[in-house]
């Protein structure tokens, strides 16, 4: 079974716009804490980044990590 992190990463690869925790939680029908943890893990691994000065926080893939 695929993790929420895997599904969110696939979504971010397919959809180029930055995402919010709330949008990912609703889209994948998971809790906001699960979506937040998954996005935080992707940031920690260097795959994603937080868009500077965004409220609510927006997450996007780092440049060059599209595949």
N, C-alpha and C positions, 0 to 999 in steps of 0.2 A: 504494500500500500504506500502511495506517495505521501510525503509529508506536506504540511501547509507551506513550508519554506520552498520546497520544490515547485509546488503549484504557483506560488507567488512569483518565483523567479521566471517560470515559463510565461506567465502573464506579462511581466515586465519586458521580456524579450519580444513578445508579439505586439504589445501596445507601447509605443515610444513615449507617451506622455507620463510625467511623474504621477505617482499614486499616493493616496493617504492611507493611514491605518484603517480608518473607518470604511473606506471604499473596499479595501481588500477583505475586511471582516465580513461585510455584507455580501460581496461577490462570491466568496468561498464558504459562506455560512459557518464561520468560526467566530470565536470570541475576539474582542478587540485586543485582549492581552495576548492571545495566540498570534494574531497578525502583527502586533507590535514586537513580540519576541522574534518572529521570523524575519521581519525587516531589520531589526537590530542585529541579528546574526549575519545577514547578508552584508550589512555595513561593516561589521567586525571582520568578516572574511575578505573585505576589500572588493566585493562584487558590486555593491550599491553605495550610494552616498545620499546625504540629506541635502536638499536644495537650500542654499544659504538664504537666510532672512525670510523663510516661509512659515506662515501660521495659518492653518494647521500645518505641521511638518509634511513636506512632500519628499518622497523617495524616488530616485531614478537610478538606472544602471550607470556605472562609471563608463566613460568613453572608452571604446575599444573592447568592451565586454558584451558585445551584442550577440555573439554566437553561443 
